């Protein structure tokens, strides 16, 4: 039975890889507007977890898909830094986040990390270094999925809002209007 599961899991990964390649090729060739318009589908993301195709109305008009746990700036930055840095000591994580949020305290960060830990987004390893307690944090696969989905949801919402308001979405268009 385990062999069947392994084969199935392998096939799923291959299918996602093929979808990601096709979607990437479509984007590269500039065909997405034709394909996406006819299918009423947005290519939400091509990330670590494969291509995510989403019906336009699913994300563009609702905030239901936005994870409020990731939404808070300290938790957002904690997940981002843990994904980038990998396994990280509390003090190193704090110093990294303090570059962007100057008034962050140890207690404040510890509280946010406990919320993320309870949700299963981060894993904490507590130990003693001599007589002093220390903690190493790492982002879990569930945390990576939640963070990636949050980014996809926000980008989709921003894209929708920019279209509704007539604000250029492409960075190159924004650069032209600022000059």
Biotite code that builds the C-alpha atoms (Angstrom):
import biotite.structure as struc

atoms = struc.array([
    struc.Atom([0.000, 0.000, 0.000], chain_id="A", res_id=1, res_name="UNK", atom_name="CA", element="C"),
    struc.Atom([2.836, 2.395, 0.806], chain_id="A", res_id=2, res_name="UNK", atom_name="CA", element="C"),
    struc.Atom([4.323, 1.846, -2.648], chain_id="A", res_id=3, res_name="UNK", atom_name="CA", element="C"),
    struc.Atom([1.051, 2.979, -4.243], chain_id="A", res_id=4, res_name="UNK", atom_name="CA", element="C"),
    struc.Atom([1.031, 6.095, -2.103], chain_id="A", res_id=5, res_name="UNK", atom_name="CA", element="C"),
    struc.Atom([4.626, 6.840, -3.024], chain_id="A", res_id=6, res_name="UNK", atom_name="CA", element="C"),
    struc.Atom([3.893, 6.368, -6.739], chain_id="A", res_id=7, res_name="UNK", atom_name="CA", element="C"),
    struc.Atom([0.789, 8.557, -6.453], chain_id="A", res_id=8, res_name="UNK", atom_name="CA", element="C"),
    struc.Atom([2.734, 11.248, -4.582], chain_id="A", res_id=9, res_name="UNK", atom_name="CA", element="C"),
    struc.Atom([5.444, 11.109, -7.242], chain_id="A", res_id=10, res_name="UNK", atom_name="CA", element="C"),
    struc.Atom([2.848, 11.500, -9.996], chain_id="A", res_id=11, res_name="UNK", atom_name="CA", element="C"),
    struc.Atom([1.300, 14.483, -8.235], chain_id="A", res_id=12, res_name="UNK", atom_name="CA", element="C"),
    struc.Atom([4.711, 16.160, -8.028], chain_id="A", res_id=13, res_name="UNK", atom_name="CA", element="C"),
    struc.Atom([5.358, 15.443, -11.731], chain_id="A", res_id=14, res_name="UNK", atom_name="CA", element="C"),
    struc.Atom([1.942, 16.817, -12.707], chain_id="A", res_id=15, res_name="UNK", atom_name="CA", element="C"),
    struc.Atom([2.551, 20.017, -10.697], chain_id="A", res_id=16, res_name="UNK", atom_name="CA", element="C"),
    struc.Atom([5.994, 20.354, -12.273], chain_id="A", res_id=17, res_name="UNK", atom_name="CA", element="C"),
    struc.Atom([4.498, 19.986, -15.761], chain_id="A", res_id=18, res_name="UNK", atom_name="CA", element="C"),
    struc.Atom([1.765, 22.518, -14.955], chain_id="A", res_id=19, res_name="UNK", atom_name="CA", element="C"),
    struc.Atom([4.371, 24.934, -13.603], chain_id="A", res_id=20, res_name="UNK", atom_name="CA", element="C"),
    struc.Atom([6.465, 24.540, -16.785], chain_id="A", res_id=21, res_name="UNK", atom_name="CA", element="C"),
    struc.Atom([3.462, 25.054, -19.070], chain_id="A", res_id=22, res_name="UNK", atom_name="CA", element="C"),
    struc.Atom([2.254, 28.060, -17.087], chain_id="A", res_id=23, res_name="UNK", atom_name="CA", element="C"),
    struc.Atom([5.770, 29.512, -17.079], chain_id="A", res_id=24, res_name="UNK", atom_name="CA", element="C"),
    struc.Atom([6.038, 29.024, -20.852], chain_id="A", res_id=25, res_name="UNK", atom_name="CA", element="C"),
    struc.Atom([2.636, 30.645, -21.388], chain_id="A", res_id=26, res_name="UNK", atom_name="CA", element="C"),
    struc.Atom([3.678, 33.628, -19.239], chain_id="A", res_id=27, res_name="UNK", atom_name="CA", element="C"),
    struc.Atom([7.055, 33.867, -21.014], chain_id="A", res_id=28, res_name="UNK", atom_name="CA", element="C"),
    struc.Atom([5.472, 33.830, -24.469], chain_id="A", res_id=29, res_name="UNK", atom_name="CA", element="C"),
    struc.Atom([2.941, 36.496, -23.510], chain_id="A", res_id=30, res_name="UNK", atom_name="CA", element="C"),
    struc.Atom([-0.083, 34.315, -24.161], chain_id="A", res_id=31, res_name="UNK", atom_name="CA", element="C"),
    struc.Atom([-1.591, 34.405, -20.667], chain_id="A", res_id=32, res_name="UNK", atom_name="CA", element="C"),
    struc.Atom([-4.133, 37.086, -21.420], chain_id="A", res_id=33, res_name="UNK", atom_name="CA", element="C"),
    struc.Atom([-5.738, 34.916, -24.130], chain_id="A", res_id=34, res_name="UNK", atom_name="CA", element="C"),
    struc.Atom([-5.665, 31.708, -22.125], chain_id="A", res_id=35, res_name="UNK", atom_name="CA", element="C"),
    struc.Atom([-6.672, 33.219, -18.802], chain_id="A", res_id=36, res_name="UNK", atom_name="CA", element="C"),
    struc.Atom([-9.409, 35.380, -20.316], chain_id="A", res_id=37, res_name="UNK", atom_name="CA", element="C"),
    struc.Atom([-11.023, 32.422, -22.075], chain_id="A", res_id=38, res_name="UNK", atom_name="CA", element="C"),
    struc.Atom([-10.840, 30.210, -18.972], chain_id="A", res_id=39, res_name="UNK", atom_name="CA", element="C"),
    struc.Atom([-11.645, 32.994, -16.444], chain_id="A", res_id=40, res_name="UNK", atom_name="CA", element="C"),
    struc.Atom([-8.669, 31.765, -14.425], chain_id="A", res_id=41, res_name="UNK", atom_name="CA", element="C"),
    struc.Atom([-5.768, 33.620, -12.858], chain_id="A", res_id=42, res_name="UNK", atom_name="CA", element="C"),
    struc.Atom([-2.399, 32.036, -12.446], chain_id="A", res_id=43, res_name="UNK", atom_name="CA", element="C"),
    struc.Atom([-2.089, 32.820, -8.775], chain_id="A", res_id=44, res_name="UNK", atom_name="CA", element="C"),
    struc.Atom([1.431, 31.560, -8.253], chain_id="A", res_id=45, res_name="UNK", atom_name="CA", element="C"),
    struc.Atom([4.091, 29.170, -9.281], chain_id="A", res_id=46, res_name="UNK", atom_name="CA", element="C"),
    struc.Atom([5.808, 28.391, -6.069], chain_id="A", res_id=47, res_name="UNK", atom_name="CA", element="C"),
    struc.Atom([7.327, 25.680, -4.009], chain_id="A", res_id=48, res_name="UNK", atom_name="CA", element="C"),
    struc.Atom([4.005, 23.870, -3.888], chain_id="A", res_id=49, res_name="UNK", atom_name="CA", element="C"),
    struc.Atom([3.290, 23.919, -7.622], chain_id="A", res_id=50, res_name="UNK", atom_name="CA", element="C"),
    struc.Atom([1.182, 26.073, -9.866], chain_id="A", res_id=51, res_name="UNK", atom_name="CA", element="C"),
    struc.Atom([-1.955, 27.341, -8.235], chain_id="A", res_id=52, res_name="UNK", atom_name="CA", element="C"),
    struc.Atom([-4.730, 28.172, -10.664], chain_id="A", res_id=53, res_name="UNK", atom_name="CA", element="C"),
    struc.Atom([-7.599, 30.074, -9.111], chain_id="A", res_id=54, res_name="UNK", atom_name="CA", element="C"),
    struc.Atom([-10.974, 31.137, -10.444], chain_id="A", res_id=55, res_name="UNK", atom_name="CA", element="C"),
    struc.Atom([-10.899, 34.940, -10.560], chain_id="A", res_id=56, res_name="UNK", atom_name="CA", element="C"),
    struc.Atom([-13.909, 35.446, -8.351], chain_id="A", res_id=57, res_name="UNK", atom_name="CA", element="C"),
    struc.Atom([-12.427, 33.194, -5.651], chain_id="A", res_id=58, res_name="UNK", atom_name="CA", element="C"),
    struc.Atom([-9.763, 35.634, -4.502], chain_id="A", res_id=59, res_name="UNK", atom_name="CA", element="C"),
    struc.Atom([-10.352, 38.953, -6.167], chain_id="A", res_id=60, res_name="UNK", atom_name="CA", element="C"),
    struc.Atom([-13.395, 40.123, -4.209], chain_id="A", res_id=61, res_name="UNK", atom_name="CA", element="C"),
    struc.Atom([-12.988, 38.511, -0.808], chain_id="A", res_id=62, res_name="UNK", atom_name="CA", element="C"),
    struc.Atom([-10.706, 38.642, 2.177], chain_id="A", res_id=63, res_name="UNK", atom_name="CA", element="C"),
    struc.Atom([-11.833, 35.192, 3.366], chain_id="A", res_id=64, res_name="UNK", atom_name="CA", element="C"),
    struc.Atom([-8.687, 33.577, 1.988], chain_id="A", res_id=65, res_name="UNK", atom_name="CA", element="C"),
    struc.Atom([-6.339, 35.918, 3.866], chain_id="A", res_id=66, res_name="UNK", atom_name="CA", element="C"),
    struc.Atom([-4.874, 34.250, 6.943], chain_id="A", res_id=67, res_name="UNK", atom_name="CA", element="C"),
    struc.Atom([-5.252, 36.749, 9.804], chain_id="A", res_id=68, res_name="UNK", atom_name="CA", element="C"),
    struc.Atom([-2.516, 34.963, 11.730], chain_id="A", res_id=69, res_name="UNK", atom_name="CA", element="C"),
    struc.Atom([0.045, 35.794, 9.013], chain_id="A", res_id=70, res_name="UNK", atom_name="CA", element="C"),
    struc.Atom([-1.454, 39.262, 8.411], chain_id="A", res_id=71, res_name="UNK", atom_name="CA", element="C"),
    struc.Atom([0.106, 40.843, 11.528], chain_id="A", res_id=72, res_name="UNK", atom_name="CA", element="C"),
    struc.Atom([3.474, 42.477, 10.608], chain_id="A", res_id=73, res_name="UNK", atom_name="CA", element="C"),
    struc.Atom([5.635, 40.820, 13.299], chain_id="A", res_id=74, res_name="UNK", atom_name="CA", element="C"),
    struc.Atom([4.280, 37.351, 12.463], chain_id="A", res_id=75, res_name="UNK", atom_name="CA", element="C"),
    struc.Atom([4.610, 38.048, 8.730], chain_id="A", res_id=76, res_name="UNK", atom_name="CA", element="C"),
    struc.Atom([8.255, 39.051, 9.167], chain_id="A", res_id=77, res_name="UNK", atom_name="CA", element="C"),
    struc.Atom([8.941, 36.119, 11.507], chain_id="A", res_id=78, res_name="UNK", atom_name="CA", element="C"),
    struc.Atom([7.688, 33.642, 8.897], chain_id="A", res_id=79, res_name="UNK", atom_name="CA", element="C"),
    struc.Atom([9.547, 35.443, 6.114], chain_id="A", res_id=80, res_name="UNK", atom_name="CA", element="C"),
    struc.Atom([12.834, 35.523, 8.043], chain_id="A", res_id=81, res_name="UNK", atom_name="CA", element="C"),
    struc.Atom([12.516, 31.900, 9.158], chain_id="A", res_id=82, res_name="UNK", atom_name="CA", element="C"),
    struc.Atom([11.902, 30.798, 5.578], chain_id="A", res_id=83, res_name="UNK", atom_name="CA", element="C"),
    struc.Atom([14.934, 32.752, 4.384], chain_id="A", res_id=84, res_name="UNK", atom_name="CA", element="C"),
    struc.Atom([17.273, 31.984, 7.284], chain_id="A", res_id=85, res_name="UNK", atom_name="CA", element="C"),
    struc.Atom([16.120, 28.463, 8.111], chain_id="A", res_id=86, res_name="UNK", atom_name="CA", element="C"),
    struc.Atom([16.740, 27.230, 11.651], chain_id="A", res_id=87, res_name="UNK", atom_name="CA", element="C"),
    struc.Atom([17.381, 30.369, 13.719], chain_id="A", res_id=88, res_name="UNK", atom_name="CA", element="C"),
    struc.Atom([18.069, 31.269, 17.335], chain_id="A", res_id=89, res_name="UNK", atom_name="CA", element="C"),
    struc.Atom([15.528, 33.580, 18.957], chain_id="A", res_id=90, res_name="UNK", atom_name="CA", element="C"),
    struc.Atom([18.062, 36.401, 19.350], chain_id="A", res_id=91, res_name="UNK", atom_name="CA", element="C"),
    struc.Atom([19.132, 36.227, 15.687], chain_id="A", res_id=92, res_name="UNK", atom_name="CA", element="C"),
    struc.Atom([15.494, 36.226, 14.566], chain_id="A", res_id=93, res_name="UNK", atom_name="CA", element="C"),
    struc.Atom([14.757, 39.194, 16.841], chain_id="A", res_id=94, res_name="UNK", atom_name="CA", element="C"),
    struc.Atom([17.758, 41.138, 15.497], chain_id="A", res_id=95, res_name="UNK", atom_name="CA", element="C"),
    struc.Atom([16.709, 40.424, 11.913], chain_id="A", res_id=96, res_name="UNK", atom_name="CA", element="C"),
    struc.Atom([13.122, 41.617, 12.495], chain_id="A", res_id=97, res_name="UNK", atom_name="CA", element="C"),
    struc.Atom([14.275, 44.659, 14.504], chain_id="A", res_id=98, res_name="UNK", atom_name="CA", element="C"),
    struc.Atom([15.901, 46.015, 11.340], chain_id="A", res_id=99, res_name="UNK", atom_name="CA", element="C"),
    struc.Atom([12.363, 46.636, 10.098], chain_id="A", res_id=100, res_name="UNK", atom_name="CA", element="C"),
    struc.Atom([10.382, 47.045, 13.335], chain_id="A", res_id=101, res_name="UNK", atom_name="CA", element="C"),
    struc.Atom([12.593, 49.114, 15.634], chain_id="A", res_id=102, res_name="UNK", atom_name="CA", element="C"),
    struc.Atom([10.480, 48.970, 18.818], chain_id="A", res_id=103, res_name="UNK", atom_name="CA", element="C"),
    struc.Atom([10.123, 45.167, 18.881], chain_id="A", res_id=104, res_name="UNK", atom_name="CA", element="C"),
    struc.Atom([10.676, 43.710, 22.353], chain_id="A", res_id=105, res_name="UNK", atom_name="CA", element="C"),
    struc.Atom([11.634, 40.173, 23.350], chain_id="A", res_id=106, res_name="UNK", atom_name="CA", element="C"),
    struc.Atom([8.258, 39.653, 25.030], chain_id="A", res_id=107, res_name="UNK", atom_name="CA", element="C"),
    struc.Atom([6.344, 40.950, 22.031], chain_id="A", res_id=108, res_name="UNK", atom_name="CA", element="C"),
    struc.Atom([8.211, 38.651, 19.613], chain_id="A", res_id=109, res_name="UNK", atom_name="CA", element="C"),
    struc.Atom([7.882, 35.668, 21.985], chain_id="A", res_id=110, res_name="UNK", atom_name="CA", element="C"),
    struc.Atom([4.121, 36.188, 22.117], chain_id="A", res_id=111, res_name="UNK", atom_name="CA", element="C"),
    struc.Atom([3.797, 36.289, 18.332], chain_id="A", res_id=112, res_name="UNK", atom_name="CA", element="C"),
    struc.Atom([6.000, 33.218, 17.958], chain_id="A", res_id=113, res_name="UNK", atom_name="CA", element="C"),
    struc.Atom([3.825, 31.319, 20.432], chain_id="A", res_id=114, res_name="UNK", atom_name="CA", element="C"),
    struc.Atom([0.750, 32.059, 18.258], chain_id="A", res_id=115, res_name="UNK", atom_name="CA", element="C"),
    struc.Atom([2.620, 30.770, 15.211], chain_id="A", res_id=116, res_name="UNK", atom_name="CA", element="C"),
    struc.Atom([3.772, 27.708, 17.149], chain_id="A", res_id=117, res_name="UNK", atom_name="CA", element="C"),
    struc.Atom([0.216, 26.927, 18.324], chain_id="A", res_id=118, res_name="UNK", atom_name="CA", element="C"),
    struc.Atom([-0.971, 27.131, 14.710], chain_id="A", res_id=119, res_name="UNK", atom_name="CA", element="C"),
    struc.Atom([1.751, 24.717, 13.616], chain_id="A", res_id=120, res_name="UNK", atom_name="CA", element="C"),
    struc.Atom([3.478, 27.326, 11.432], chain_id="A", res_id=121, res_name="UNK", atom_name="CA", element="C"),
    struc.Atom([6.754, 27.273, 13.372], chain_id="A", res_id=122, res_name="UNK", atom_name="CA", element="C"),
    struc.Atom([8.533, 24.682, 15.463], chain_id="A", res_id=123, res_name="UNK", atom_name="CA", element="C"),
    struc.Atom([10.454, 25.639, 18.587], chain_id="A", res_id=124, res_name="UNK", atom_name="CA", element="C"),
    struc.Atom([13.299, 23.641, 20.099], chain_id="A", res_id=125, res_name="UNK", atom_name="CA", element="C"),
    struc.Atom([13.952, 24.718, 23.670], chain_id="A", res_id=126, res_name="UNK", atom_name="CA", element="C"),
    struc.Atom([17.156, 23.786, 25.457], chain_id="A", res_id=127, res_name="UNK", atom_name="CA", element="C"),
    struc.Atom([19.576, 25.031, 28.085], chain_id="A", res_id=128, res_name="UNK", atom_name="CA", element="C"),
    struc.Atom([22.936, 26.510, 27.242], chain_id="A", res_id=129, res_name="UNK", atom_name="CA", element="C"),
    struc.Atom([24.622, 26.183, 30.600], chain_id="A", res_id=130, res_name="UNK", atom_name="CA", element="C"),
    struc.Atom([22.078, 27.693, 32.994], chain_id="A", res_id=131, res_name="UNK", atom_name="CA", element="C"),
    struc.Atom([20.468, 29.910, 30.395], chain_id="A", res_id=132, res_name="UNK", atom_name="CA", element="C"),
    struc.Atom([17.372, 28.883, 28.415], chain_id="A", res_id=133, res_name="UNK", atom_name="CA", element="C"),
    struc.Atom([17.613, 29.160, 24.631], chain_id="A", res_id=134, res_name="UNK", atom_name="CA", element="C"),
    struc.Atom([15.212, 28.515, 21.757], chain_id="A", res_id=135, res_name="UNK", atom_name="CA", element="C"),
    struc.Atom([15.748, 27.702, 18.100], chain_id="A", res_id=136, res_name="UNK", atom_name="CA", element="C"),
    struc.Atom([12.865, 28.312, 15.685], chain_id="A", res_id=137, res_name="UNK", atom_name="CA", element="C"),
    struc.Atom([12.171, 26.845, 12.285], chain_id="A", res_id=138, res_name="UNK", atom_name="CA", element="C"),
    struc.Atom([9.278, 27.290, 9.843], chain_id="A", res_id=139, res_name="UNK", atom_name="CA", element="C"),
    struc.Atom([7.228, 24.143, 9.177], chain_id="A", res_id=140, res_name="UNK", atom_name="CA", element="C"),
    struc.Atom([5.868, 22.993, 5.814], chain_id="A", res_id=141, res_name="UNK", atom_name="CA", element="C"),
    struc.Atom([2.433, 24.091, 7.015], chain_id="A", res_id=142, res_name="UNK", atom_name="CA", element="C"),
    struc.Atom([3.913, 27.506, 7.822], chain_id="A", res_id=143, res_name="UNK", atom_name="CA", element="C"),
    struc.Atom([5.438, 27.747, 4.342], chain_id="A", res_id=144, res_name="UNK", atom_name="CA", element="C"),
    struc.Atom([2.112, 26.863, 2.749], chain_id="A", res_id=145, res_name="UNK", atom_name="CA", element="C"),
    struc.Atom([0.267, 29.425, 4.878], chain_id="A", res_id=146, res_name="UNK", atom_name="CA", element="C"),
    struc.Atom([2.833, 32.121, 4.105], chain_id="A", res_id=147, res_name="UNK", atom_name="CA", element="C"),
    struc.Atom([2.805, 31.373, 0.373], chain_id="A", res_id=148, res_name="UNK", atom_name="CA", element="C"),
    struc.Atom([-1.002, 31.321, 0.271], chain_id="A", res_id=149, res_name="UNK", atom_name="CA", element="C"),
    struc.Atom([-1.101, 34.633, 2.157], chain_id="A", res_id=150, res_name="UNK", atom_name="CA", element="C"),
    struc.Atom([1.173, 36.214, -0.458], chain_id="A", res_id=151, res_name="UNK", atom_name="CA", element="C"),
    struc.Atom([-0.947, 34.781, -3.277], chain_id="A", res_id=152, res_name="UNK", atom_name="CA", element="C"),
    struc.Atom([-4.154, 36.070, -1.674], chain_id="A", res_id=153, res_name="UNK", atom_name="CA", element="C"),
    struc.Atom([-2.750, 39.552, -1.099], chain_id="A", res_id=154, res_name="UNK", atom_name="CA", element="C"),
    struc.Atom([-1.276, 39.800, -4.597], chain_id="A", res_id=155, res_name="UNK", atom_name="CA", element="C"),
    struc.Atom([-4.584, 38.720, -6.091], chain_id="A", res_id=156, res_name="UNK", atom_name="CA", element="C"),
    struc.Atom([-6.452, 41.293, -4.004], chain_id="A", res_id=157, res_name="UNK", atom_name="CA", element="C"),
    struc.Atom([-3.977, 44.041, -4.899], chain_id="A", res_id=158, res_name="UNK", atom_name="CA", element="C"),
    struc.Atom([-4.262, 43.135, -8.570], chain_id="A", res_id=159, res_name="UNK", atom_name="CA", element="C"),
    struc.Atom([-8.069, 43.302, -8.396], chain_id="A", res_id=160, res_name="UNK", atom_name="CA", element="C"),
    struc.Atom([-8.031, 46.628, -6.520], chain_id="A", res_id=161, res_name="UNK", atom_name="CA", element="C"),
    struc.Atom([-5.541, 48.184, -8.934], chain_id="A", res_id=162, res_name="UNK", atom_name="CA", element="C"),
    struc.Atom([-7.746, 47.212, -11.894], chain_id="A", res_id=163, res_name="UNK", atom_name="CA", element="C"),
    struc.Atom([-10.886, 48.579, -10.213], chain_id="A", res_id=164, res_name="UNK", atom_name="CA", element="C"),
    struc.Atom([-9.146, 51.862, -9.333], chain_id="A", res_id=165, res_name="UNK", atom_name="CA", element="C"),
    struc.Atom([-7.321, 52.205, -12.663], chain_id="A", res_id=166, res_name="UNK", atom_name="CA", element="C"),
    struc.Atom([-3.902, 52.163, -11.008], chain_id="A", res_id=167, res_name="UNK", atom_name="CA", element="C"),
    struc.Atom([-1.135, 50.558, -13.091], chain_id="A", res_id=168, res_name="UNK", atom_name="CA", element="C"),
    struc.Atom([-0.289, 47.062, -11.867], chain_id="A", res_id=169, res_name="UNK", atom_name="CA", element="C"),
    struc.Atom([3.008, 46.517, -13.675], chain_id="A", res_id=170, res_name="UNK", atom_name="CA", element="C"),
    struc.Atom([6.070, 47.930, -11.880], chain_id="A", res_id=171, res_name="UNK", atom_name="CA", element="C"),
    struc.Atom([7.300, 49.321, -15.205], chain_id="A", res_id=172, res_name="UNK", atom_name="CA", element="C"),
    struc.Atom([4.037, 51.276, -15.586], chain_id="A", res_id=173, res_name="UNK", atom_name="CA", element="C"),
    struc.Atom([4.401, 52.644, -12.057], chain_id="A", res_id=174, res_name="UNK", atom_name="CA", element="C"),
    struc.Atom([7.966, 53.757, -12.812], chain_id="A", res_id=175, res_name="UNK", atom_name="CA", element="C"),
    struc.Atom([6.712, 55.669, -15.883], chain_id="A", res_id=176, res_name="UNK", atom_name="CA", element="C"),
    struc.Atom([4.022, 57.502, -13.900], chain_id="A", res_id=177, res_name="UNK", atom_name="CA", element="C"),
    struc.Atom([6.481, 58.530, -11.159], chain_id="A", res_id=178, res_name="UNK", atom_name="CA", element="C"),
    struc.Atom([8.940, 60.184, -13.563], chain_id="A", res_id=179, res_name="UNK", atom_name="CA", element="C"),
])
